[in-house]
Amino acid sequence: MIEGVLRRCTDMEIQRQYVDTHGKGAIGLAFCRLLGFEIATRLKGISRKKLAPPSVGMWGKLSNMAPLLATPINWPEIERQYDEMIRYASGMRHGPSRP
């Protein structure tokens, strides 16, 4: 899906890519964000989905939504992997570097 957006044969700017349930995933969402477009997915089984709050502290503010909340976002892990994510996103956007 990402390759299709990046290697399209048109000058049209793509702001959002629509995908079926299989196109959704944390990695796909992250790379779409880094590459400058949104991903809009059809969520099969939405009644079973959980939301990841930005921090544990949000659980108190969202107590009425407790059954819908999952593990908070792991910001330290994102910080550790950020340089690699940027490197891969750049490689996707511009192709492999040539020596």
Buried (B, 14 or more C-beta within 10 A) or exposed (E): BBEEBBEEEEEEEBEEBEBEEEBBEEEBBBBBEBBEBEBEBEEEEEEEEEEEBEEEEBEEEEEEEEEEBEEBBEEEEEEEEEEEBEEBBEEBEEEEEEE
